[in-house]
Amino acid sequence: FIGVELEEFMFLGGFLQYLI
């Protein structure tokens, strides 16, 4: 199921936005 990967991707995206 791709939902878990999508959730992890959104978490990483938010983390990158926090760093920038």
C-alpha positions as CSV (number, residue, x, y, z in Angstrom):
1,F,0.0,0.0,0.0
2,I,1.4,3.4,-1.0
3,G,-0.3,5.3,1.8
4,V,2.6,4.6,4.2
5,E,5.2,5.8,1.8
6,L,3.1,8.9,1.0
7,E,2.8,9.7,4.7
8,E,6.6,9.3,5.1
9,F,7.2,11.5,2.1
10,M,5.0,14.3,3.4
11,F,6.9,14.0,6.8
12,L,10.2,14.4,5.0
13,G,8.8,17.3,2.9
14,G,7.7,19.1,6.0
15,F,11.1,18.5,7.7
16,L,12.9,20.0,4.6
17,Q,10.6,23.0,4.6
18,Y,11.4,23.5,8.4
19,L,15.1,23.5,7.6
20,I,14.7,26.0,4.8
